[in-house]
């Protein structure tokens, strides 16, 4: 059986081949429009004519440097960007331990769904969605803080999609590792967190354990190295 983790690599390679073919087609149009032969374009870009031919044929081997030089030689500019089309699954990203720590304590009053699709036809998914009679909680699990404001914005866009079609409010919880390093990185972001993630971690844990609404957005600190610290919820509690 193919490894589940191969999926991202396969999709990425297929996209690279598609973009290489598209770039070759666009480069040929730009070159012809500029009135240049392959030899002339190669001379301006300081590459071989064979390299120009390979790029225009859609080969995926030529480097980004060569592609940028050829585009510039034809009077164009290469721009790169990324747009969200799908969420990385928990099993791919190594976030399962944090998800398990949360699920161990969740009261039966919460209905939990992992990798919950944010909207019909939308390939993005919330890492975890907890549903209560009066509210829903979108939990996004971050293994590390890289660009917190960008990570928060991405989570908020998912929340906007989740909010449509259900009258219950959607609370946003960002789950992060409970480490000194993480807390240090978040120290300078106190103003942002107070404004957008005002519910403290201890209150979120209390709501999860007791089955009571959280009532707002917050930051949840999770210890993934000590699952025993999160005893499984007992139906009798």
N, C-alpha and C positions, 0 to 999 in steps of 0.2 A: 504493500500500500504506500502511496506517495505520502511523504511527510506533509502535515498540515502547513508547516512553516514555509513550504516551497511556494505557496500561493502568491505571496507578495512578490517574490523574485520573478515568477512566471509572468504576472501581470505587468511588472516593471519592464521586463525584457520586451514583451510584446508592444508596449507603449513606445519604447525606445526605437524599435524597428519602424513603427508607424510614423513617428516624428522624423526619423531619418529620411523616409520616403517623401514626406511632406516638404521637408527642408530642401531636398534635391530638386523637387518640382518647382518650388518658389525661387530657388537660386537660378535655375535655368531661365525662368521668365524674366527675372531681374537682369541677368546677363544679356539676354537677347534684346530686351528693352533698351539697355544701355548701349547697344550696338557693339558688343565685345565678343570676340571669339573665346574659346576655352583657353587658347594660348595667351591671349592678351590679359584675360582675367587672372590667369596663373602668374603672369609676370608682375602684375600690380600687387597681388597678394603674397608674392614671393613663395609660391609653392609650385609643384610640377603640374603639367597639363593632365597627367594621369590621375593626380589627386582631385582635380576639378571634375574629371569624368566620373570618378568613384562617388564623389559627393552627389553629383547630379543624378547618378543612377540609384541613389538611395542607400548606399552602403552605410552601415552603422559603425564602422571602424574609425573614420577620421575624427580627430579630437575637436573639442569645443573651440580651442584656439584657432584651428584651421577654419572651422566654419565661420567664426567671427571675422577672420581676415578676409575670407571670400565674400561674405556679405558686405563688409565695408568697401571692398574693391568694387562691388557692384552698386555702391551708393545706398546701402541699406544698413540697418542695425539689428542685431539679434537681441531679443529680450527673453528672459526666463521668468517663470512664475509658477506658483503652485496654487491649485484650487481644491478645496475639500470635496471629494466625491464619495468617500467611504471612510468609516472609522476603522482603526486598527483593532482587531479583536483582542480581548483580554489575554487569551492564550498565546497570542503572538507577542504581546508587549510585556509579559512578565508581571502583570498586575493581579494575577489570581490570588496571591497571598493576602493582599490588602482586601480584596473582595470577600475572601473567606473570613477574614477577621471581622468584617462588618456583618456578614450574614449569620455568624455564630451567635450574635446577640439580638438580632432583630425579633421583636415581639410579633406574635401571630396576627396582631391588628394590621401589620404592614404586609402587603403582597409584594413580593420582590421578583424582578425580572432582570436578568443580565443581558447586556447588549440589546437594549430595547430600541427598536427603530423609532426615529423621532417623528416621522410622518409617512403616510403611504407614498411610495415611489421615491422616497428620499433614502439614499444608501448610508447616510450617517446614522450612528446609534449612540445612545447614552450608555456609558459603562454599566450603570445600574439604575433602575427605576423602581422606587418604592411607592406604593399606592396606599393611601389611607382614605377613610371615609370622607375626610374634609380637605385633604391636600395630597399632592404628589411630590416626591423628592427625587430630583435628578442628581445622581452622584457621579462625578467625574473623578477618576483615580489618576493622579499624576505621580509617576515614580520619582520625578525630580523637578525642581523649579528651574526652568531655562529662561523663559521670558514670561513672567507671571501675567502681565497685562494682556499679552497675546493669547496665553492659555485661557485666561478668564473670558476674553472676548469670544473665543471659539466655543466655550461652554455656554455662554449666553445666547449665541446664535442657535445652538441646539435647543436651548430652553424655549426660545421664541417659536420654534417649529413644534415642540411638544405641547405648547400652551394652546394651540388651535384645536378646536373641536371638543374640549372638555372644560366644563365650568370651574373645576377645582384649580386653585392656584398651583403653580409648579415652583417649588423651592429649589434653589441651586446649592449643592454642597460640593466643595472641592476637597477631596481627600488627599492628603499628602503624608509622607513618612514622618513619624514623630522622632526626629533626630535633631541634634544640636545644629548641624549644618543647615537643615531646612529652616529652623527657627531663626538662625542668624540671617539667612537670605531674605526672610520675610520681615525682618525688623524694620527695614527702610520703607516698607510698603504699608505701614500701619494705617496711614490716612486712607489709602485705597480700600483696605479691608474693613475699616470702620464704616465707610460709606456703602460698600457693596456686599460685604460678608460679615455682617454685624453679629450674627448668632455665634456664641462661643462654642468651642469643641465640646466641652462638658455638657452643655445643654442639648447638643445634637445627640450625643451618646445617650443621655437620659431619655430623650424622645424615642430613640430607636429601641431601647430596652423596655420602656414602659408602655409603648404603643400610643403615645400622646403626640399631637402635632408639634412640629418644630417651629412653625410660625414665621420663618424667614430664611434668608440665605446665610451660609456660614462656611467656615473652614474646619475640616475634621482632621485631627492628627491621629494617625494609625501606626501602631507598632507591628510591623510584619515579621519581626524576628522572634516574637514571643506570642504565638497564637494561644498558648495556655492562659495568657492574661485576659482572653476574651472567652470565658466559659459559655458553652452553648446555652441558649435560652431554654428554660424548662416551661412546658405548658402550664405548670402549676403556679408559676411566678405571677 
